[in-house]
Amino acid sequence: MPESQNRPPSGVEVGPDVVLYFGEKIVVCAAKEMPEWESRESSRPAIEFEDHRYYLSRKLRGDEDRPTRYELAPWPAFASARPKVVIVYDEDYVALRDGAFKKIKPTGGQQTVWRFAYPLLGFFPASFKESVLEPHGINPLRVSLITCLCAYVFFVAELICLFFSFGIFQKFFGPLIWLDYLAVVALPFDSAVRFYQILNRERYPDGFFEWLPKFLRR
């Protein structure tokens, strides 16, 4: 029996969205827009749903509850070039889009306190992100990504400083150049692992080298 006959005629709910089946094509009736699905600079993102790969063929107007509809067509089998971007459309993706990871809506004062240390919050352990940051309205994935980017910027700055025979820690704290060399070695490894976790949409990415004991226990 063809796969399309096994699909429910009423569609499938993905969070607040509804996916409708029309032969090989599907239509995603979305509660919110997803601009990252659209082609940019001749680069077409691939969208994976139920282990099938699609591309956006048309964007349509929906109804009041789901104002945007995305018509997805099967990804061409003859396409030799691999897509630069692959988006996995599932309940986790929709939850992240809708900010469902925010368990408690924060007040302005609480949010301001955390913003002072925002670039460093990604270094905190996963349990802290779950029990403290997320209830205060801070998205664990987003803050971890920002921390990774800041770490790479600091890493590049350290390399430039060491090229000119001084380190950032040495410059401000005296004879602590060993911290500069440690940062050059540790930051890129730690950030690469946590960035991989972010790409895989782990809800609470590890903190600074929190992944190392797990790796050693394998």
C-alpha positions as a Python dict, from the first residue, in 0.01 Angstrom:
ca = {
    (1, 'M'): (0, 0, 0),
    (2, 'P'): (144, 344, -89),
    (3, 'E'): (267, 547, 203),
    (4, 'S'): (29, 834, 126),
    (5, 'Q'): (-270, 603, 196),
    (6, 'N'): (-143, 540, 548),
    (7, 'R'): (-144, 908, 633),
    (8, 'P'): (-439, 1054, 822),
    (9, 'P'): (-663, 1262, 593),
    (10, 'S'): (-708, 1528, 860),
    (11, 'G'): (-336, 1588, 888),
    (12, 'V'): (-91, 1571, 1175),
    (13, 'E'): (-55, 1819, 1459),
    (14, 'V'): (295, 1942, 1535),
    (15, 'G'): (251, 2158, 1840),
    (16, 'P'): (10, 2436, 1736),
    (17, 'D'): (82, 2366, 1367),
    (18, 'V'): (-100, 2124, 1139),
    (19, 'V'): (61, 1932, 851),
    (20, 'L'): (-169, 1838, 562),
    (21, 'Y'): (-82, 1577, 298),
    (22, 'F'): (-146, 1628, -73),
    (23, 'G'): (12, 1336, -257),
    (24, 'E'): (389, 1374, -235),
    (25, 'K'): (357, 1734, -120),
    (26, 'I'): (273, 1855, 228),
    (27, 'V'): (135, 2185, 352),
    (28, 'V'): (242, 2314, 692),
    (29, 'C'): (-26, 2536, 846),
    (30, 'A'): (192, 2736, 1084),
    (31, 'A'): (88, 2942, 1384),
    (32, 'K'): (399, 3156, 1336),
    (33, 'E'): (615, 3244, 1038),
    (34, 'M'): (941, 3060, 976),
    (35, 'P'): (1152, 3292, 757),
    (36, 'E'): (1451, 3057, 776),
    (37, 'W'): (1266, 2820, 542),
    (38, 'E'): (1284, 3068, 255),
    (39, 'S'): (1565, 3065, -4),
    (40, 'R'): (1833, 3327, 39),
    (41, 'E'): (2121, 3411, -194),
    (42, 'S'): (2049, 3113, -421),
    (43, 'S'): (2079, 2878, -122),
    (44, 'R'): (1771, 2664, -66),
    (45, 'P'): (1735, 2505, 280),
    (46, 'A'): (1617, 2146, 305),
    (47, 'I'): (1332, 2074, 547),
    (48, 'E'): (1309, 1727, 700),
    (49, 'F'): (978, 1593, 828),
    (50, 'E'): (903, 1230, 918),
    (51, 'D'): (1236, 1118, 766),
    (52, 'H'): (1151, 1281, 432),
    (53, 'R'): (1331, 1580, 286),
    (54, 'Y'): (1143, 1870, 128),
    (55, 'Y'): (1195, 2223, 2),
    (56, 'L'): (966, 2525, 19),
    (57, 'S'): (777, 2557, -309),
    (58, 'R'): (515, 2816, -210),
    (59, 'K'): (421, 3037, 81),
    (60, 'L'): (48, 3095, 118),
    (61, 'R'): (-190, 3286, 339),
    (62, 'G'): (-367, 3079, 602),
    (63, 'D'): (-652, 3138, 845),
    (64, 'E'): (-678, 3332, 1170),
    (65, 'D'): (-536, 3056, 1391),
    (66, 'R'): (-258, 2959, 1151),
    (67, 'P'): (-194, 3266, 936),
    (68, 'T'): (88, 3120, 723),
    (69, 'R'): (96, 2807, 510),
    (70, 'Y'): (408, 2654, 363),
    (71, 'E'): (374, 2419, 68),
    (72, 'L'): (666, 2174, 68),
    (73, 'A'): (765, 1962, -230),
    (74, 'P'): (994, 1654, -219),
    (75, 'W'): (1363, 1733, -238),
    (76, 'P'): (1480, 1642, -592),
    (77, 'A'): (1641, 1299, -599),
    (78, 'F'): (1873, 1410, -877),
    (79, 'A'): (2007, 1707, -681),
    (80, 'S'): (2377, 1630, -651),
    (81, 'A'): (2466, 1930, -434),
    (82, 'R'): (2401, 1875, -66),
    (83, 'P'): (2196, 2150, 98),
    (84, 'K'): (2393, 2396, 307),
    (85, 'V'): (2115, 2409, 564),
    (86, 'V'): (1896, 2120, 681),
    (87, 'I'): (1605, 2205, 911),
    (88, 'V'): (1443, 1923, 1107),
    (89, 'Y'): (1079, 2017, 1152),
    (90, 'D'): (936, 1849, 1462),
    (91, 'E'): (780, 1934, 1797),
    (92, 'D'): (1113, 2046, 1944),
    (93, 'Y'): (1167, 2283, 1652),
    (94, 'V'): (818, 2431, 1696),
    (95, 'A'): (868, 2461, 2072),
    (96, 'L'): (1194, 2647, 2018),
    (97, 'R'): (1029, 2872, 1759),
    (98, 'D'): (743, 2958, 1993),
    (99, 'G'): (962, 3011, 2296),
    (100, 'A'): (798, 2721, 2476),
    (101, 'F'): (1119, 2661, 2668),
    (102, 'K'): (1031, 2966, 2876),
    (103, 'K'): (847, 2811, 3167),
    (104, 'I'): (789, 3139, 3350),
    (105, 'K'): (753, 3481, 3194),
    (106, 'P'): (1013, 3699, 3364),
    (107, 'T'): (963, 4046, 3501),
    (108, 'G'): (1177, 4326, 3368),
    (109, 'G'): (1387, 4352, 3683),
    (110, 'Q'): (1478, 3983, 3690),
    (111, 'Q'): (1568, 3986, 3324),
    (112, 'T'): (1792, 4291, 3365),
    (113, 'V'): (1995, 4122, 3640),
    (114, 'W'): (2083, 3829, 3414),
    (115, 'R'): (2167, 4047, 3114),
    (116, 'F'): (2478, 4178, 3284),
    (117, 'A'): (2632, 3830, 3267),
    (118, 'Y'): (2445, 3711, 2955),
    (119, 'P'): (2751, 3627, 2738),
    (120, 'L'): (2889, 3405, 3016),
    (121, 'L'): (2572, 3218, 3110),
    (122, 'G'): (2638, 2944, 2855),
    (123, 'F'): (2936, 2830, 3063),
    (124, 'F'): (2704, 2732, 3349),
    (125, 'P'): (2608, 2362, 3393),
    (126, 'A'): (2308, 2216, 3214),
    (127, 'S'): (2124, 2167, 3546),
    (128, 'F'): (2162, 2539, 3623),
    (129, 'K'): (2022, 2628, 3281),
    (130, 'E'): (1723, 2405, 3344),
    (131, 'S'): (1646, 2504, 3702),
    (132, 'V'): (1745, 2874, 3704),
    (133, 'L'): (1797, 3029, 3361),
    (134, 'E'): (1499, 2881, 3179),
    (135, 'P'): (1246, 2972, 3452),
    (136, 'H'): (1376, 3329, 3426),
    (137, 'G'): (1293, 3335, 3056),
    (138, 'I'): (1644, 3275, 2922),
    (139, 'N'): (1651, 3027, 2635),
    (140, 'P'): (1927, 2771, 2713),
    (141, 'L'): (2006, 2706, 2347),
    (142, 'R'): (2028, 3072, 2254),
    (143, 'V'): (2243, 3173, 2549),
    (144, 'S'): (2476, 2875, 2491),
    (145, 'L'): (2517, 2978, 2127),
    (146, 'I'): (2602, 3335, 2223),
    (147, 'T'): (2857, 3209, 2476),
    (148, 'C'): (3019, 2988, 2212),
    (149, 'L'): (3048, 3281, 1972),
    (150, 'C'): (3195, 3503, 2243),
    (151, 'A'): (3444, 3229, 2333),
    (152, 'Y'): (3564, 3210, 1973),
    (153, 'V'): (3601, 3587, 1958),
    (154, 'F'): (3806, 3578, 2279),
    (155, 'F'): (4012, 3291, 2134),
    (156, 'V'): (4098, 3493, 1823),
    (157, 'A'): (4183, 3797, 2036),
    (158, 'E'): (4414, 3581, 2250),
    (159, 'L'): (4596, 3452, 1943),
    (160, 'I'): (4651, 3806, 1819),
    (161, 'C'): (4777, 3921, 2160),
    (162, 'L'): (5010, 3623, 2199),
    (163, 'F'): (5147, 3691, 1853),
    (164, 'F'): (5262, 4027, 1989),
    (165, 'S'): (5416, 3856, 2297),
    (166, 'F'): (5155, 3939, 2559),
    (167, 'G'): (4832, 3782, 2676),
    (168, 'I'): (4502, 3934, 2785),
    (169, 'F'): (4521, 3789, 3137),
    (170, 'Q'): (4886, 3889, 3161),
    (171, 'K'): (4800, 4243, 3052),
    (172, 'F'): (4541, 4298, 3325),
    (173, 'F'): (4642, 4060, 3605),
    (174, 'G'): (5019, 4047, 3590),
    (175, 'P'): (5212, 3716, 3570),
    (176, 'L'): (4919, 3499, 3461),
    (177, 'I'): (5021, 3428, 3105),
    (178, 'W'): (4963, 3057, 3170),
    (179, 'L'): (4590, 3140, 3175),
    (180, 'D'): (4626, 3286, 2828),
    (181, 'Y'): (4783, 2967, 2694),
    (182, 'L'): (4519, 2759, 2874),
    (183, 'A'): (4242, 2965, 2715),
    (184, 'V'): (4391, 2918, 2368),
    (185, 'V'): (4391, 2541, 2415),
    (186, 'A'): (4068, 2489, 2609),
    (187, 'L'): (3819, 2737, 2463),
    (188, 'P'): (3804, 2608, 2103),
    (189, 'F'): (3764, 2244, 2212),
    (190, 'D'): (3493, 2319, 2466),
    (191, 'S'): (3305, 2554, 2234),
    (192, 'A'): (3318, 2306, 1945),
    (193, 'V'): (3158, 2030, 2155),
    (194, 'R'): (2886, 2255, 2292),
    (195, 'F'): (2819, 2401, 1947),
    (196, 'Y'): (2767, 2045, 1823),
    (197, 'Q'): (2512, 1995, 2102),
    (198, 'I'): (2335, 2313, 1995),
    (199, 'L'): (2317, 2196, 1633),
    (200, 'N'): (2162, 1873, 1757),
    (201, 'R'): (1908, 2076, 1955),
    (202, 'E'): (1996, 1940, 2296),
    (203, 'R'): (1757, 2131, 2515),
    (204, 'Y'): (2016, 2203, 2785),
    (205, 'P'): (2371, 2214, 2641),
    (206, 'D'): (2654, 2130, 2880),
    (207, 'G'): (2847, 2391, 3069),
    (208, 'F'): (3219, 2459, 3049),
    (209, 'F'): (3385, 2116, 3000),
    (210, 'E'): (3084, 1949, 3161),
    (211, 'W'): (3086, 1711, 2864),
    (212, 'L'): (3437, 1579, 2942),
    (213, 'P'): (3344, 1334, 3226),
    (214, 'K'): (3066, 1191, 3007),
    (215, 'F'): (3314, 1142, 2725),
    (216, 'L'): (3568, 972, 2952),
    (217, 'R'): (3305, 732, 3088),
    (218, 'R'): (3231, 593, 2742),
}
